[in-house]
């Protein structure tokens, strides 16, 4: 039995007060209530730095853990029952862990009220969804009217040591140039850039460093926040998480990764290839150490085959040169700044980017939905990218999300259909991910998919 602690803590900074309605929803343990979701997300934060990517592992280690949010006259009190002792020092919760825990309560409370069915915000239109994303980010207090300098870093949670060290080197070069980091908040390529940037920021004597982690409830238990994250935001689903990245970020760097990284690349390219976004500057760099060159060559071939040569104009591949990556990104962000001024768009939220509803509506990866994806040539690149993104999203769900894992255990692997050459290329890419151990951190990988030509 692992050591645990009972404690009560009082929120500071990220969470001030909650309404009685919000507290009631967070305490609701019924099938439609928020308590179980709160418990899962809170436990993920309290086990920050975990090496497991099994979303059920933490609950098996701490089966009696519970959290209660209590309304008091002078604010909010959070009660923790049998919480992991690793989150405490001499009986006091680690301050960074407490801040992330308050962020969990804050975001779930906001979602419970503002984004509930029949609530004040419409989630049936593109504009309504973008407004909801903005509202969540504003409520999290991470939208600041400062010069563009936020670099989003995508990449896998399961990467090798050389790739991890490379992400740190790139983060270091970014930090030397005064750039902040935003990632998916987990381990691997999500942690490395932040870790590298901390050293550079310290050398440059930066006082207000931002290491933003954006996650969602379905994945936080498999990719718990790394300890460097100092601003955590939990979006309601993967689609709003992806939109938050591209609305907030001023440029994106992609490191080696697996299906989740491929999903992110397809999401962004599908948007940038739309005619409405053709003239919008948005630096996108794919990079890794020398040994990762074949990985990017395979990704590049897949993108050319599926989305066409036009897609290659929206990204650049740089191998084994962290300083060049940072210089290119800094130059690209300067162009973003000039464009925002010319278009009278805000520095902190990219309103000019057109994101169609097909990229915003939540995709539930059932076996029927995965089999129905239209993965054939002859479609517009943006439309094909939307369905390819959904295919990879479904595989992510089957790998690390509880709902997806349960579907696979009950009905077997997802079947993905499409044109022969596209399916052969997809199958080769996925097989390479398996061989390079990009699907899972540990243990033998059993595919949750079957590619059918």
VOPAGU-2260 file (C-alpha; in pm, 1 decimal, decimal comma):
REM VOPAGU-2260
SITE   aa  ch    i         X         Y         Z
SITE  UNK   A    0       0,0       0,0       0,0
SITE  UNK   A    1     148,3     333,6    -107,4
SITE  UNK   A    2     164,2     611,6     155,4
SITE  UNK   A    3    -120,6     863,7     147,1
SITE  UNK   A    4    -213,7    1192,1     314,3
SITE  UNK   A    5    -543,0    1348,7     424,6
SITE  UNK   A    6    -541,4    1725,0     389,0
SITE  UNK   A    7    -747,4    2035,2     333,7
SITE  UNK   A    8    -618,2    2324,5     123,7
SITE  UNK   A    9    -737,4    2671,4      35,8
SITE  UNK   A   10    -706,8    2790,9    -325,7
SITE  UNK   A   11    -484,9    3083,9    -415,8
SITE  UNK   A   12    -445,1    3277,0    -738,6
SITE  UNK   A   13    -588,4    3043,3   -1002,4
SITE  UNK   A   14    -918,3    3004,4    -819,1
SITE  UNK   A   15   -1089,2    3265,2    -601,8
SITE  UNK   A   16   -1451,2    3173,4    -536,9
SITE  UNK   A   17   -1715,0    2937,9    -672,8
SITE  UNK   A   18   -2092,0    2969,9    -682,1
SITE  UNK   A   19   -2313,6    2728,3    -491,9
SITE  UNK   A   20   -2428,8    2583,4    -824,9
SITE  UNK   A   21   -2069,7    2516,8    -933,6
SITE  UNK   A   22   -1985,2    2349,1    -604,1
SITE  UNK   A   23   -2300,2    2136,4    -623,2
SITE  UNK   A   24   -2210,3    2015,4    -972,5
SITE  UNK   A   25   -1855,2    1927,8    -869,0
SITE  UNK   A   26   -1990,3    1729,7    -573,8
SITE  UNK   A   27   -2253,9    1549,7    -780,2
SITE  UNK   A   28   -2154,2    1180,4    -781,7
SITE  UNK   A   29   -2443,1    1063,9   -1001,4
SITE  UNK   A   30   -2383,2     924,8   -1350,2
SITE  UNK   A   31   -2436,0    1268,9   -1500,3
SITE  UNK   A   32   -2241,8    1458,2   -1233,8
SITE  UNK   A   33   -1890,5    1601,7   -1236,9
SITE  UNK   A   34   -1745,2    1439,1    -925,6
SITE  UNK   A   35   -1591,1    1133,0   -1088,2
SITE  UNK   A   36   -1434,3    1349,7   -1359,6
SITE  UNK   A   37   -1299,1    1584,7   -1091,2
SITE  UNK   A   38   -1157,2    1287,1    -900,1
SITE  UNK   A   39    -979,1    1148,7   -1210,2
SITE  UNK   A   40    -828,3    1482,2   -1312,8
SITE  UNK   A   41    -724,6    1571,4    -957,1
SITE  UNK   A   42    -549,7    1236,1    -911,1
SITE  UNK   A   43    -361,7    1289,3   -1238,7
SITE  UNK   A   44    -231,6    1623,1   -1107,6
SITE  UNK   A   45    -138,9    1475,8    -769,9
SITE  UNK   A   46      65,0    1203,1    -945,1
SITE  UNK   A   47     240,1    1457,3   -1169,0
SITE  UNK   A   48     553,8    1309,8   -1322,7
SITE  UNK   A   49     416,5     954,6   -1338,3
SITE  UNK   A   50     596,3     729,8   -1589,1
SITE  UNK   A   51     280,5     536,4   -1680,5
SITE  UNK   A   52      52,4     617,1   -1973,6
SITE  UNK   A   53    -223,0     381,9   -1860,1
SITE  UNK   A   54    -514,9     605,5   -1754,2
SITE  UNK   A   55    -627,8     344,6   -1500,9
SITE  UNK   A   56    -291,8     299,0   -1327,8
SITE  UNK   A   57    -321,1     585,3   -1077,5
SITE  UNK   A   58    -669,0     479,1    -964,4
SITE  UNK   A   59    -544,4     124,7    -908,0
SITE  UNK   A   60    -256,7     257,9    -698,0
SITE  UNK   A   61    -483,0     495,3    -499,9
SITE  UNK   A   62    -827,8     331,4    -504,6
SITE  UNK   A   63    -950,6     516,9    -194,2
SITE  UNK   A   64    -852,6     864,7    -307,9
SITE  UNK   A   65   -1128,6    1124,0    -300,2
SITE  UNK   A   66   -1165,9    1498,6    -331,8
SITE  UNK   A   67   -1444,1    1726,0    -210,5
SITE  UNK   A   68   -1495,4    2092,9    -288,5
SITE  UNK   A   69   -1663,6    2280,5      -2,9
SITE  UNK   A   70   -1820,8    2627,5     -11,7
SITE  UNK   A   71   -1739,0    2844,5     287,9
SITE  UNK   A   72   -1831,0    3198,6     387,5
SITE  UNK   A   73   -1481,5    3321,1     308,0
SITE  UNK   A   74   -1420,8    3116,8      -6,2
SITE  UNK   A   75   -1352,3    2757,7    -108,5
SITE  UNK   A   76   -1191,9    2468,5      75,6
SITE  UNK   A   77   -1069,8    2150,9     -94,0
SITE  UNK   A   78   -1065,1    1830,2     108,6
SITE  UNK   A   79    -826,8    1554,0      -1,7
SITE  UNK   A   80    -872,8    1200,3     128,1
SITE  UNK   A   81    -592,1     944,1      94,4
SITE  UNK   A   82    -405,2    1159,1    -156,7
SITE  UNK   A   83     -62,2    1045,8    -288,5
SITE  UNK   A   84     204,3    1135,5     -32,1
SITE  UNK   A   85     445,3    1222,3    -315,6
SITE  UNK   A   86     249,4    1547,4    -364,7
SITE  UNK   A   87     341,1    1663,7     -13,4
SITE  UNK   A   88     655,4    1772,1     171,2
SITE  UNK   A   89     650,4    1755,0     551,8
SITE  UNK   A   90     272,4    1741,7     544,6
SITE  UNK   A   91     232,1    2045,2     318,0
SITE  UNK   A   92     120,9    2010,8     -42,9
SITE  UNK   A   93     383,4    2119,5    -295,8
SITE  UNK   A   94     286,7    2467,8    -412,0
SITE  UNK   A   95     310,5    2391,1    -784,6
SITE  UNK   A   96      93,3    2082,5    -741,9
SITE  UNK   A   97    -162,1    2286,7    -547,0
SITE  UNK   A   98    -179,6    2546,3    -825,5
SITE  UNK   A   99    -244,4    2274,7   -1084,7
SITE  UNK   A  100    -510,1    2124,4    -859,6
SITE  UNK   A  101    -684,9    2461,0    -829,8
SITE  UNK   A  102    -675,1    2487,7   -1210,8
SITE  UNK   A  103    -855,4    2152,4   -1237,9
SITE  UNK   A  104   -1134,5    2272,2   -1008,3
SITE  UNK   A  105   -1155,5    2608,0   -1186,8
SITE  UNK   A  106   -1183,3    2465,5   -1538,5
SITE  UNK   A  107   -1425,3    2185,4   -1454,2
SITE  UNK   A  108   -1647,7    2429,1   -1263,9
SITE  UNK   A  109   -1650,0    2667,4   -1561,0
SITE  UNK   A  110   -1729,2    2386,8   -1804,5
SITE  UNK   A  111   -2009,3    2254,1   -1583,0
SITE  UNK   A  112   -2192,2    2586,9   -1594,5
SITE  UNK   A  113   -2089,3    2771,5   -1910,3
SITE  UNK   A  114   -2073,9    2475,9   -2150,9
SITE  UNK   A  115   -2356,7    2260,9   -2021,6
SITE  UNK   A  116   -2634,5    2154,8   -2255,0
SITE  UNK   A  117   -2886,5    2436,7   -2270,2
SITE  UNK   A  118   -2635,2    2671,5   -2109,0
SITE  UNK   A  119   -2550,9    3029,7   -2203,5
SITE  UNK   A  120   -2311,2    2936,0   -2487,6
SITE  UNK   A  121   -2410,1    2774,3   -2817,8
SITE  UNK   A  122   -2182,4    2490,5   -2927,4
SITE  UNK   A  123   -2365,0    2421,9   -3253,6
SITE  UNK   A  124   -2191,8    2690,4   -3461,5
SITE  UNK   A  125   -1828,8    2759,0   -3544,4
SITE  UNK   A  126   -1848,7    3105,3   -3389,6
SITE  UNK   A  127   -2006,0    2967,6   -3072,1
SITE  UNK   A  128   -1734,1    2706,5   -3027,4
SITE  UNK   A  129   -1457,0    2961,9   -3080,6
SITE  UNK   A  130   -1625,9    3189,3   -2826,3
SITE  UNK   A  131   -1633,8    2897,0   -2580,3
SITE  UNK   A  132   -1261,7    2833,5   -2632,5
SITE  UNK   A  133   -1190,6    3202,9   -2573,9
SITE  UNK   A  134   -1405,6    3202,0   -2261,4
SITE  UNK   A  135   -1222,3    2906,7   -2110,6
SITE  UNK   A  136    -880,5    3058,8   -2179,4
SITE  UNK   A  137    -984,7    3397,7   -2043,9
SITE  UNK   A  138   -1127,1    3236,2   -1731,4
SITE  UNK   A  139    -790,8    3062,0   -1688,7
SITE  UNK   A  140    -621,6    3405,6   -1699,9
SITE  UNK   A  141    -365,4    3318,5   -1966,3
SITE  UNK   A  142    -471,0    3566,8   -2234,4
SITE  UNK   A  143    -242,2    3866,2   -2195,3
SITE  UNK   A  144    -205,0    4162,1   -2438,1
SITE  UNK   A  145     172,9    4129,1   -2474,0
SITE  UNK   A  146     397,9    4096,0   -2778,3
SITE  UNK   A  147     367,1    3760,7   -2962,3
SITE  UNK   A  148     617,3    3513,7   -2817,4
SITE  UNK   A  149     429,8    3190,4   -2743,4
SITE  UNK   A  150     565,7    2880,5   -2918,9
SITE  UNK   A  151     349,7    2568,7   -2914,1
SITE  UNK   A  152     555,7    2247,9   -2905,3
SITE  UNK   A  153     394,6    1921,8   -3016,6
SITE  UNK   A  154     549,8    1576,8   -2996,3
SITE  UNK   A  155     517,3    1234,5   -2840,9
SITE  UNK   A  156     500,3    1135,4   -2475,7
SITE  UNK   A  157     691,0     819,0   -2565,9
SITE  UNK   A  158    1022,5     923,9   -2725,4
SITE  UNK   A  159    1379,5     798,8   -2690,8
SITE  UNK   A  160    1651,8     964,7   -2485,6
SITE  UNK   A  161    1824,8    1136,2   -2779,9
SITE  UNK   A  162    1496,2    1285,6   -2897,7
SITE  UNK   A  163    1414,6    1406,3   -2547,3
SITE  UNK   A  164    1752,9    1575,7   -2508,5
SITE  UNK   A  165    1702,3    1740,7   -2847,3
SITE  UNK   A  166    1367,4    1887,8   -2736,3
SITE  UNK   A  167    1549,5    2036,5   -2434,8
SITE  UNK   A  168    1812,7    2191,8   -2663,4
SITE  UNK   A  169    1545,5    2350,8   -2881,4
SITE  UNK   A  170    1363,5    2478,2   -2572,6
SITE  UNK   A  171    1690,8    2626,4   -2448,8
SITE  UNK   A  172    1744,8    2814,9   -2776,3
SITE  UNK   A  173    1386,0    2940,8   -2769,7
SITE  UNK   A  174    1426,2    3057,3   -2411,3
SITE  UNK   A  175    1744,0    3248,8   -2494,4
SITE  UNK   A  176    1537,0    3446,6   -2743,6
SITE  UNK   A  177    1273,2    3532,3   -2484,0
SITE  UNK   A  178    1007,7    3294,2   -2618,1
SITE  UNK   A  179     756,3    3115,8   -2393,6
SITE  UNK   A  180     648,5    2752,8   -2427,2
SITE  UNK   A  181     307,7    2587,2   -2457,2
SITE  UNK   A  182     267,9    2208,5   -2483,8
SITE  UNK   A  183      19,1    1931,8   -2412,5
SITE  UNK   A  184     158,3    1939,1   -2055,4
SITE  UNK   A  185     268,3    1574,5   -2034,0
SITE  UNK   A  186     608,9    1398,3   -2041,0
SITE  UNK   A  187     853,3    1344,9   -2328,8
SITE  UNK   A  188     841,3    1610,5   -2600,7
SITE  UNK   A  189     589,3    1805,5   -2391,1
SITE  UNK   A  190     830,2    1836,8   -2098,6
SITE  UNK   A  191    1168,4    1872,6   -2273,1
SITE  UNK   A  192    1117,2    2217,9   -2433,2
SITE  UNK   A  193     993,5    2358,7   -2102,5
SITE  UNK   A  194    1291,5    2214,9   -1916,5
SITE  UNK   A  195    1537,2    2360,9   -2166,0
SITE  UNK   A  196    1366,2    2698,8   -2161,8
SITE  UNK   A  197    1384,9    2724,8   -1780,8
SITE  UNK   A  198    1765,6    2731,9   -1793,7
SITE  UNK   A  199    1771,3    2987,6   -2075,2
SITE  UNK   A  200    1513,7    3207,5   -1904,9
SITE  UNK   A  201    1719,2    3196,8   -1585,6
SITE  UNK   A  202    2033,2    3298,2   -1777,4
SITE  UNK   A  203    1849,5    3586,6   -1940,6
SITE  UNK   A  204    1699,5    3684,1   -1601,7
SITE  UNK   A  205    1342,7    3661,1   -1726,9
SITE  UNK   A  206    1100,7    3699,9   -1438,4
SITE  UNK   A  207     764,9    3610,6   -1596,8
SITE  UNK   A  208     813,8    3281,5   -1775,3
SITE  UNK   A  209     510,0    3102,7   -1909,9
SITE  UNK   A  210     505,2    2723,4   -1938,8
SITE  UNK   A  211     147,5    2657,9   -2044,9
SITE  UNK   A  212       1,9    2306,6   -2051,2
SITE  UNK   A  213    -325,8    2246,6   -2233,7
SITE  UNK   A  214    -494,2    1910,8   -2185,4
SITE  UNK   A  215    -841,4    1751,2   -2175,8
SITE  UNK   A  216   -1015,1    1510,7   -1935,5
SITE  UNK   A  217    -984,9    1205,6   -2159,6
SITE  UNK   A  218    -608,3    1222,6   -2177,9
SITE  UNK   A  219    -484,8    1387,7   -1857,3
SITE  UNK   A  220    -479,3    1058,5   -1664,8
SITE  UNK   A  221    -250,3     903,1   -1928,9
SITE  UNK   A  222     -35,9    1215,5   -1966,4
SITE  UNK   A  223     -32,0    1378,3   -1622,6
SITE  UNK   A  224     106,5    1734,2   -1610,7
SITE  UNK   A  225     483,1    1757,5   -1588,9
SITE  UNK   A  226     621,4    1952,9   -1289,6
SITE  UNK   A  227     737,8    2251,6   -1497,1
SITE  UNK   A  228     389,7    2355,1   -1613,0
SITE  UNK   A  229     295,7    2677,6   -1432,7
SITE  UNK   A  230     -31,4    2743,9   -1617,9
SITE  UNK   A  231    -263,4    2445,9   -1668,3
SITE  UNK   A  232    -583,9    2455,7   -1871,1
SITE  UNK   A  233    -825,7    2165,0   -1911,4
SITE  UNK   A  234   -1037,2    2196,1   -2226,2
SITE  UNK   A  235   -1358,0    1988,3   -2249,9
SITE  UNK   A  236   -1246,3    1777,2   -2549,4
SITE  UNK   A  237    -961,1    1723,0   -2794,7
SITE  UNK   A  238   -1110,2    1951,5   -3060,3
SITE  UNK   A  239   -1127,5    2252,6   -2826,4
SITE  UNK   A  240    -780,5    2166,6   -2700,9
SITE  UNK   A  241    -645,1    2177,9   -3056,6
SITE  UNK   A  242    -824,3    2504,3   -3127,3
SITE  UNK   A  243    -678,2    2654,4   -2809,5
SITE  UNK   A  244    -327,2    2567,6   -2931,9
SITE  UNK   A  245    -365,9    2734,3   -3271,1
SITE  UNK   A  246    -560,8    3036,0   -3144,9
SITE  UNK   A  247    -306,3    3112,7   -2870,3
SITE  UNK   A  248      18,6    3005,4   -3033,9
SITE  UNK   A  249     223,5    3232,8   -3258,2
SITE  UNK   A  250     413,7    2943,1   -3412,4
SITE  UNK   A  251     434,6    2565,7   -3375,4
SITE  UNK   A  252     728,3    2326,0   -3352,6
SITE  UNK   A  253     665,2    1953,8   -3402,8
SITE  UNK   A  254     904,1    1697,7   -3254,6
SITE  UNK   A  255     892,2    1321,7   -3322,4
SITE  UNK   A  256     582,8    1154,6   -3184,4
SITE  UNK   A  257     314,7     899,6   -3253,3
SITE  UNK   A  258     -49,6     905,7   -3356,0
SITE  UNK   A  259    -134,8    1204,6   -3136,3
SITE  UNK   A  260     137,1    1410,9   -3303,7
SITE  UNK   A  261      16,2    1302,2   -3649,5
SITE  UNK   A  262    -334,4    1408,3   -3547,3
SITE  UNK   A  263    -206,8    1752,5   -3450,8
SITE  UNK   A  264     -14,2    1797,3   -3777,2
SITE  UNK   A  265    -319,3    1702,5   -3985,9
SITE  UNK   A  266    -542,3    1933,4   -3784,0
SITE  UNK   A  267    -320,2    2235,2   -3841,7
SITE  UNK   A  268    -245,4    2163,5   -4208,6
SITE  UNK   A  269    -614,0    2102,8   -4279,9
SITE  UNK   A  270    -683,7    2453,3   -4149,1
SITE  UNK   A  271    -386,1    2627,8   -4312,1
SITE  UNK   A  272    -465,2    2473,4   -4652,8
SITE  UNK   A  273    -803,9    2640,7   -4660,8
SITE  UNK   A  274    -828,3    2929,4   -4905,9
SITE  UNK   A  275    -938,4    3170,0   -4630,8
SITE  UNK   A  276    -610,3    3112,5   -4444,9
SITE  UNK   A  277    -376,0    3113,1   -4745,1
SITE  UNK   A  278    -214,8    3449,7   -4667,0
SITE  UNK   A  279    -198,5    3405,6   -4290,2
SITE  UNK   A  280     158,0    3372,2   -4156,8
SITE  UNK   A  281     189,8    3078,2   -3919,6
SITE  UNK   A  282     541,2    2932,1   -3877,4
SITE  UNK   A  283     537,2    2550,8   -3859,7
SITE  UNK   A  284     865,9    2363,6   -3816,7
SITE  UNK   A  285     915,3    1986,0   -3792,8
SITE  UNK   A  286    1241,7    1901,7   -3618,9
SITE  UNK   A  287    1438,4    1633,5   -3439,0
SITE  UNK   A  288    1792,6    1494,5   -3399,0
SITE  UNK   A  289    1982,1    1343,2   -3693,0
SITE  UNK   A  290    1856,3     994,2   -3612,9
SITE  UNK   A  291    1496,3    1118,0   -3653,1
SITE  UNK   A  292    1544,6    1219,8   -4018,3
SITE  UNK   A  293    1378,1     898,6   -4150,7
SITE  UNK   A  294    1078,9     966,9   -3924,9
SITE  UNK   A  295    1017,5    1306,7   -4082,1
SITE  UNK   A  296    1081,5    1172,0   -4431,6
SITE  UNK   A  297     802,3     919,6   -4377,9
SITE  UNK   A  298     567,5    1184,8   -4236,4
SITE  UNK   A  299     649,1    1407,4   -4535,4
SITE  UNK   A  300     572,5    1127,1   -4785,0
SITE  UNK   A  301     241,6    1055,6   -4616,4
SITE  UNK   A  302     139,4    1422,9   -4623,7
SITE  UNK   A  303     235,7    1459,5   -4990,5
SITE  UNK   A  304      37,0    1148,3   -5084,9
SITE  UNK   A  305    -275,3    1246,0   -4891,9
SITE  UNK   A  306    -286,9    1627,2   -4893,7
SITE  UNK   A  307     -78,4    1700,8   -5203,4
SITE  UNK   A  308     233,3    1903,8   -5271,7
SITE  UNK   A  309      61,6    2224,9   -5159,2
SITE  UNK   A  310      81,7    2103,8   -4800,3
SITE  UNK   A  311     462,7    2115,0   -4806,6
SITE  UNK   A  312     459,0    2493,7   -4849,0
SITE  UNK   A  313     310,2    2533,4   -4501,6
SITE  UNK   A  314     589,2    2358,6   -4307,3
SITE  UNK   A  315     967,0    2330,0   -4298,1
SITE  UNK   A  316    1172,9    2032,3   -4182,7
SITE  UNK   A  317    1496,1    2112,9   -3995,6
SITE  UNK   A  318    1708,5    1826,2   -3864,4
SITE  UNK   A  319    1974,4    1841,4   -3591,6
SITE  UNK   A  320    2000,1    2221,1   -3562,8
SITE  UNK   A  321    1828,3    2364,6   -3251,6
SITE  UNK   A  322    1967,9    2716,8   -3302,1
SITE  UNK   A  323    1838,2    2731,6   -3660,4
SITE  UNK   A  324    1495,4    2615,9   -3543,1
SITE  UNK   A  325    1480,5    2893,5   -3283,3
SITE  UNK   A  326    1604,4    3160,8   -3525,7
SITE  UNK   A  327    1348,9    3057,3   -3788,9
SITE  UNK   A  328    1071,9    3052,9   -3531,2
SITE  UNK   A  329    1164,6    3395,4   -3393,7
SITE  UNK   A  330    1170,5    3538,3   -3748,8
SITE  UNK   A  331     834,3    3376,2   -3825,0
SITE  UNK   A  332     679,3    3523,1   -3511,3
SITE  UNK   A  333     797,1    3868,7   -3612,6
SITE  UNK   A  334     596,6    3826,5   -3935,0
SITE  UNK   A  335     298,7    3713,8   -3728,9
SITE  UNK   A  336     328,5    4032,9   -3522,9
SITE  UNK   A  337     337,7    4250,9   -3836,0
SITE  UNK   A  338      33,1    4073,5   -3978,2
SITE  UNK   A  339    -166,6    4106,0   -3655,0
SITE  UNK   A  340     -96,4    4480,2   -3649,9
SITE  UNK   A  341    -194,7    4516,0   -4016,4
SITE  UNK   A  342    -514,3    4314,3   -3968,7
SITE  UNK   A  343    -592,6    4479,7   -3634,4
SITE  UNK   A  344    -606,5    4135,4   -3475,3
SITE  UNK   A  345    -515,3    4070,2   -3112,9
SITE  UNK   A  346    -172,5    3940,6   -3013,0
SITE  UNK   A  347    -314,9    3695,5   -2758,5
SITE  UNK   A  348    -590,3    3519,0   -2958,2
SITE  UNK   A  349    -586,9    3457,3   -3333,1
SITE  UNK   A  350    -938,6    3561,6   -3435,0
SITE  UNK   A  351    -842,2    3585,3   -3804,9
SITE  UNK   A  352    -778,6    3211,8   -3839,8
SITE  UNK   A  353   -1078,3    3046,2   -4007,7
SITE  UNK   A  354   -1156,7    2707,6   -3850,6
SITE  UNK   A  355   -1449,7    2521,9   -4008,8
SITE  UNK   A  356   -1708,2    2339,2   -3800,9
SITE  UNK   A  357   -1580,6    2000,6   -3922,5
SITE  UNK   A  358   -1259,4    2061,5   -3727,0
SITE  UNK   A  359   -1442,4    2181,1   -3415,5
SITE  UNK   A  360   -1719,9    1929,6   -3358,7
SITE  UNK   A  361   -1623,6    1655,2   -3111,7
SITE  UNK   A  362   -1556,0    1320,2   -3277,9
SITE  UNK   A  363   -1663,3    1015,5   -3076,7
SITE  UNK   A  364   -1452,5     722,0   -3205,6
SITE  UNK   A  365   -1701,9     440,2   -3211,2
SITE  UNK   A  366   -1636,1     141,7   -3438,1
SITE  UNK   A  367   -1909,9     263,7   -3672,5
SITE  UNK   A  368   -1769,2     617,5   -3689,5
SITE  UNK   A  369   -1414,9     495,7   -3755,5
SITE  UNK   A  370   -1529,8     260,4   -4033,6
SITE  UNK   A  371   -1732,3     540,1   -4196,1
SITE  UNK   A  372   -1439,8     782,7   -4239,8
SITE  UNK   A  373   -1401,9     888,3   -4604,7
SITE  UNK   A  374   -1031,5     833,2   -4672,2
SITE  UNK   A  375   -1022,4     852,7   -5049,9
SITE  UNK   A  376    -852,8    1065,7   -5314,1
SITE  UNK   A  377   -1050,4    1331,6   -5497,8
SITE  UNK   A  378   -1159,2    1521,8   -5189,3
SITE  UNK   A  379   -1046,8    1873,2   -5104,4
SITE  UNK   A  380    -724,3    1856,2   -4896,8
SITE  UNK   A  381    -884,9    2031,0   -4598,2
SITE  UNK   A  382   -1180,6    1788,3   -4598,0
SITE  UNK   A  383    -955,9    1482,4   -4628,1
SITE  UNK   A  384    -732,0    1619,3   -4352,3
SITE  UNK   A  385   -1035,4    1645,7   -4122,8
SITE  UNK   A  386   -1115,9    1274,4   -4164,7
SITE  UNK   A  387    -752,2    1166,5   -4141,5
SITE  UNK   A  388    -730,3    1364,7   -3819,3
SITE  UNK   A  389   -1031,3    1175,9   -3687,3
SITE  UNK   A  390    -868,9     841,7   -3777,2
SITE  UNK   A  391    -559,7     923,6   -3573,3
SITE  UNK   A  392    -776,8    1064,1   -3293,3
SITE  UNK   A  393    -959,5     732,2   -3274,7
SITE  UNK   A  394    -630,8     543,3   -3244,3
SITE  UNK   A  395    -521,6     778,4   -2964,0
SITE  UNK   A  396    -848,8     697,8   -2786,8
SITE  UNK   A  397    -793,9     324,4   -2830,4
SITE  UNK   A  398    -440,1     356,7   -2695,3
SITE  UNK   A  399    -473,2     579,8   -2388,1
SITE  UNK   A  400    -831,9     694,7   -2325,3
SITE  UNK   A  401   -1055,8     487,8   -2100,2
SITE  UNK   A  402   -1366,4     503,1   -2321,5
SITE  UNK   A  403   -1167,4     402,5   -2628,0
SITE  UNK   A  404    -983,8     126,1   -2445,2
SITE  UNK   A  405   -1315,3     -17,3   -2323,0
SITE  UNK   A  406   -1455,7     -17,8   -2677,6
SITE  UNK   A  407   -1150,6    -205,9   -2804,4
SITE  UNK   A  408   -1172,9    -460,1   -2521,5
SITE  UNK   A  409   -1541,5    -518,9   -2597,0
SITE  UNK   A  410   -1557,9    -507,0   -2977,8
SITE  UNK   A  411   -1200,6    -558,0   -3098,2
SITE  UNK   A  412    -984,5    -318,9   -3303,7
SITE  UNK   A  413   -1119,7     -26,2   -3505,5
SITE  UNK   A  414   -1132,3     -91,4   -3880,4
SITE  UNK   A  415   -1008,3     192,9   -4101,9
SITE  UNK   A  416   -1102,3     183,9   -4472,7
SITE  UNK   A  417    -979,2     384,7   -4770,9
SITE  UNK   A  418    -799,7     391,6   -5104,6
SITE  UNK   A  419    -533,1     122,6   -5137,6
SITE  UNK   A  420    -227,5     346,4   -5169,9
SITE  UNK   A  421    -345,5     569,7   -4886,7
SITE  UNK   A  422    -410,4     274,3   -4658,7
SITE  UNK   A  423     -73,6     116,6   -4743,0
SITE  UNK   A  424     101,0     442,4   -4655,3
SITE  UNK   A  425    -105,0     477,3   -4336,4
SITE  UNK   A  426     -32,5     119,0   -4233,5
SITE  UNK   A  427     341,4     166,4   -4292,4
SITE  UNK   A  428     340,5     484,8   -4086,8
SITE  UNK   A  429     154,3     323,4   -3797,8
SITE  UNK   A  430     378,8      16,1   -3809,6
SITE  UNK   A  431     682,7     242,7   -3788,0
SITE  UNK   A  432     530,6     407,5   -3479,1
SITE  UNK   A  433     490,4      62,6   -3322,0
SITE  UNK   A  434     846,2     -46,7   -3405,5
SITE  UNK   A  435     988,4     279,9   -3273,0
SITE  UNK   A  436     785,4     238,3   -2950,3
SITE  UNK   A  437     591,7     561,0   -3004,5
SITE  UNK   A  438     253,0     413,5   -2914,0
SITE  UNK   A  439     310,1     332,5   -2545,5
SITE  UNK   A  440     573,9     418,9   -2288,4
SITE  UNK   A  441     608,3      65,0   -2156,9
SITE  UNK   A  442     482,3    -286,0   -2218,2
SITE  UNK   A  443     400,4    -471,4   -2538,8
SITE  UNK   A  444     171,7    -279,7   -2773,2
SITE  UNK   A  445    -141,2    -450,2   -2906,0
SITE  UNK   A  446    -282,7    -251,0   -3200,3
SITE  UNK   A  447    -626,6    -102,1   -3141,2
SITE  UNK   A  448    -678,2     -62,6   -3517,2
SITE  UNK   A  449    -685,0    -260,1   -3840,5
SITE  UNK   A  450    -611,3     -87,5   -4171,7
SITE  UNK   A  451    -829,4    -223,5   -4455,2
SITE  UNK   A  452    -754,5    -129,6   -4819,1
